[in-house]
């Protein structure tokens, strides 16, 4: 049974567990992620396993047999010692917790979204709203009342030197967030809770960063990189550059 059918060009949205044949195809999407993001070590190690290991928490949008969007989330136990529902290390931390808990058979108490990615040909068509709704419904059907989300604001890269805590206070005249992706979440009933200051980290040699970005990385200090939400810190002496990305924790009711 479909979780939702979006009236946008005949798009159908289902739980991935209902269509297991699509598990190996959810990444067959024309994506717009910055080239350095796939080199985040936790994501590189674990993200591709999410559709197979947690299909009941994932949703997929299709037009015919073509995958046009995916939504991934994972369950974890937020009640164990040293844990919380919305950790400062946001995205990467909950991803590690989810797989650790699954391996140990630990019952989950919380669910975190990881991403909603829409094929570039379908961007701007409003597909994010039904994808988010379908993800909330999938989480509810697993017995959870809340969906958490360490959100990556889509326009933050235009203001890399503005602290995230200040960025989330930027509002339109109607009181909604100025950032388009934060606005989708708030209009969908989400509540902005806090900043996750170190949600993902990408570290690499200067040669690697030059390859990923086509930038020289030839001076110490902060380097503005297209697509990066904050500057990348370059260290010539140690031949290293590090990107620590902040995200924004948002809480959704799953119903």
Residue pairs with C-beta under 8 A, 6 or more apart in sequence:
1 14
1 18
2 12
2 13
2 14
2 18
3 13
3 14
3 15
3 59
3 134
3 137
3 138
4 13
4 130
4 133
4 134
4 137
5 11
5 12
5 13
6 12
6 13
6 61
6 126
6 127
6 130
8 122
8 125
8 126
8 127
8 130
9 63
9 122
9 125
10 63
10 64
11 61
11 62
11 63
11 68
11 69
11 122
11 127
11 130
12 61
12 62
12 63
13 59
13 60
13 61
13 62
13 69
13 130
13 131
13 134
14 59
14 60
14 62
14 134
15 55
15 56
15 58
15 59
15 60
15 134
15 138
15 141
16 22
16 23
16 26
16 51
16 55
16 56
16 58
16 59
16 60
16 70
17 55
17 56
17 58
19 60
19 62
20 55
22 60
22 62
22 67
23 51
23 52
23 55
25 67
26 51
26 58
26 60
26 67
26 70
26 72
27 48
27 70
28 67
29 67
29 68
29 69
29 70
29 117
29 118
29 119
30 119
30 120
30 121
31 117
31 119
31 120
32 120
32 123
33 117
33 227
34 225
34 226
34 227
34 228
35 212
35 213
35 227
36 202
36 204
36 209
36 212
36 213
36 225
36 227
36 228
36 243
37 43
37 200
37 202
37 227
38 44
39 202
39 204
39 208
39 212
40 92
40 200
40 201
40 202
41 201
41 203
42 92
42 95
42 96
42 200
43 91
43 92
43 95
43 200
46 95
46 96
46 99
47 72
47 95
47 114
49 99
50 58
50 72
50 74
50 95
50 114
51 58
51 70
51 72
53 99
53 102
54 72
54 73
54 74
54 75
54 98
54 102
56 138
56 141
56 142
57 72
57 73
57 74
57 75
57 111
57 138
57 139
57 142
58 70
58 71
58 72
58 73
58 138
59 70
59 71
59 131
59 134
59 135
59 138
60 67
60 69
60 70
60 71
61 67
61 68
61 69
61 70
61 118
61 127
61 130
61 131
62 68
67 119
68 118
68 119
68 121
68 122
68 127
69 116
69 117
69 118
69 119
69 122
69 127
69 131
70 115
70 116
70 117
71 113
71 115
71 116
71 117
71 131
71 132
71 134
71 135
72 113
72 114
72 115
72 116
73 111
73 112
73 113
73 114
73 135
73 138
73 139
73 147
74 94
74 95
74 98
74 99
74 111
74 112
74 114
75 98
75 101
75 108
75 110
75 111
75 142
75 144
76 83
76 94
76 97
76 98
76 101
76 108
76 109
76 110
76 111
76 112
77 83
77 97
77 101
77 106
77 107
77 108
77 109
77 110
78 84
78 85
78 109
78 110
79 109
80 106
83 97
85 110
85 148
86 148
86 150
86 193
86 194
86 196
86 249
86 251
87 93
87 94
87 196
88 196
88 197
88 198
89 196
89 198
89 199
90 150
90 196
90 198
90 199
90 200
90 247
90 249
91 112
91 114
91 150
91 152
91 196
91 199
91 200
91 247
92 199
92 200
92 201
94 112
94 114
94 148
94 150
95 114
98 108
98 112
100 106
101 108
108 144
110 144
110 146
110 148
111 139
111 142
111 144
111 146
111 147
111 148
111 254
112 147
112 148
112 149
112 150
113 135
113 147
113 148
113 149
113 150
116 128
116 131
116 132
116 135
118 127
118 128
118 131
128 181
128 184
129 184
129 187
129 188
132 184
132 185
132 188
132 252
133 188
135 147
136 147
136 252
136 253
136 254
136 255
137 254
139 146
139 147
139 254
140 254
140 255
144 254
145 253
145 254
145 255
146 251
146 252
146 253
146 254
147 251
147 252
147 253
147 254
148 249
148 250
148 251
148 252
149 185
149 190
149 249
149 250
149 251
149 252
150 196
150 199
150 247
150 248
150 249
151 181
151 182
151 185
151 247
151 248
151 249
151 250
152 181
152 199
152 229
152 245
152 247
153 164
153 167
153 168
153 179
153 181
153 182
153 229
153 247
153 248
154 179
154 180
154 181
155 178
155 179
155 180
155 181
156 162
156 164
156 167
156 179
156 229
157 226
157 227
157 228
157 229
159 167
160 224
160 228
160 229
160 230
160 231
161 230
161 231
164 195
164 197
164 229
164 230
164 246
164 247
164 248
165 195
167 179
168 177
168 179
168 182
168 192
168 195
168 248
170 177
170 178
170 179
171 177
171 178
172 178
172 183
176 183
176 186
176 187
177 183
177 186
177 192
182 192
182 248
182 250
185 192
185 250
185 252
186 192
186 250
188 252
189 252
189 253
190 250
190 251
190 252
191 250
191 251
191 252
192 248
192 249
192 250
193 249
193 250
193 251
194 248
194 249
195 246
195 247
195 248
195 249
196 246
196 247
196 248
196 249
197 244
197 246
198 244
198 245
198 246
199 245
199 246
199 247
200 244
200 245
200 247
201 242
201 243
201 244
201 245
202 242
202 243
202 245
203 240
203 241
203 242
203 243
204 212
204 240
204 241
205 239
205 240
205 241
206 217
206 234
206 236
206 239
206 240
206 241
207 239
209 215
209 217
209 225
209 232
209 234
209 241
210 216
210 217
213 225
213 226
215 223
215 225
217 223
217 234
217 241
218 236
219 234
219 236
220 234
220 235
220 236
220 237
221 233
221 234
222 231
222 232
222 233
222 234
223 231
223 232
223 233
223 234
223 241
224 231
224 232
225 231
225 232
225 243
228 243
228 245
229 245
229 246
230 243
230 244
230 245
230 246
232 241
232 242
232 243
233 241
233 242
233 243
233 244
234 240
234 241
235 241
235 242
